[in-house]
Amino acid sequence: MQTYLPVLLPLLAGPALFLFALNYLSDGLNAISSDKLKAWLSRFARNVVSGILTGVAVTTLLDSSSSVIIMTIALVNAQALTFRQALGVVLGANIGTTFSSQLMAFDVGQWAGLPMAED
């Protein structure tokens, strides 16, 4: 058992630390959440389509779907978003990751108006 300890401890400590931080974030969001914040969030995620568009936009701006998904989970836990609203945001975050990756890989020189000189 002693040989497995260096592998087992980080394997268990990682998820425990993640869940602790998520709980701490949810408590903080719950403390600052008001009716105005809930109304603002529900405006951007009132249905699945607007949630998807919000998730795509925020993920493209932040370039991190993980942070968007973690914030969405924390907002659901703080009861600022419903589970149905969060589904659209998470789906949009995944689509936004694909969109931002394709945007970075887009070859602008191929579509330039002026011909580019080749070496």
N, C-alpha and C positions, 0 to 999 in steps of 0.2 A: 504494500500500500504506500510505502514511503516513496517509491519511485514515481508514482502517479501524482503526488502532491504538487510539484511545480506546474503540471499541466491542468490539474483539476481546480486549483485555487483561482487562477485567472478566468477559467471557463465559467465558474460560478460567480465570481466577483463582477464580471462585466455586465451580465443581465441585472444583477442586484443593484449596481450603481445606476444603470439606465432607468430602472423602475423607481428608484429613490428620486432621481433628478426629475423624472416625469411627474411624480407625485408632488414634489416641491414646486414645480412650474404650475401645475394645476391649482395648488393652493394659492399661489400668488395671483393667478388669473381670476380665481374665484373671489379673492379679496378686492380686486380692482374692478370687477365686472359690475356694470350697472345696466339699467334698462336701455340707456342710450347706446351702449356698446352692443347689446344684444340686438337692438333694432338695426344698427349699422351692419352687423354681421349677417343678419337675416335678409337684408336688402341685397347683399352680394351673393347670397346662397339661398335664394327663396325657392328655387327648384333645382333639379339635377343639372339642367343645361346651364343655368347661370353659375352654379357651383363649379361645373367643369371649366367654364370660361374664366372664372376667378382663379381656379387652381392653375390653369395654363399661364395666365398673366403673371401671377405672383411667382410661380416657379421659374418662368423665363426671366423675370427681373432679378430674382435672388440667385438663380442658377444652382438651386439646391432643392431637390424634391424631398430629401430627408428632413430638412428643417420645416418645410411646409407641412409635411405629414405629421411630424412631432407636434407642431403647434396646433394642428387640427385635432389630434388626439387629446391634447391638453384642453382645448376649448370644449370638446365634447364632455370631458370629465368634469369641467367647471360648469357644465350645463348652459354654455353660451351658444352652442350649436347642437342641433339634433343629429342623431345618427344618420338620418336620410340626407341631411345637408352635407354632412362630412363625407359621405360616399362620393358625391359629385366633386368635391374639392380634392379628394385623394386621387380619383380617376384623372382629374385635370392636372394634378401634379405629375402624374406619370406621363401623360401626354406632353406636358410642358418640358419635361426632361428630354424627350425625343425631339421636340421642336427646337429647343435651344441647341442641342447637339447638331442637328441638321443645319441650323443657322450658322454655327461656327464652321461647319465643313463646306459651306456654300462657296463656290469659286466665283468671286466677283469679277475677276478678269475675263472670264468666259462671256459675260454679259455686258462688258463695258462698251460704251458707244464708240470710243476711239480705238482703233487697232493698237494693240500693245506690241512693242518691239521685242522680238525674240533674239536671244543670244546665239 
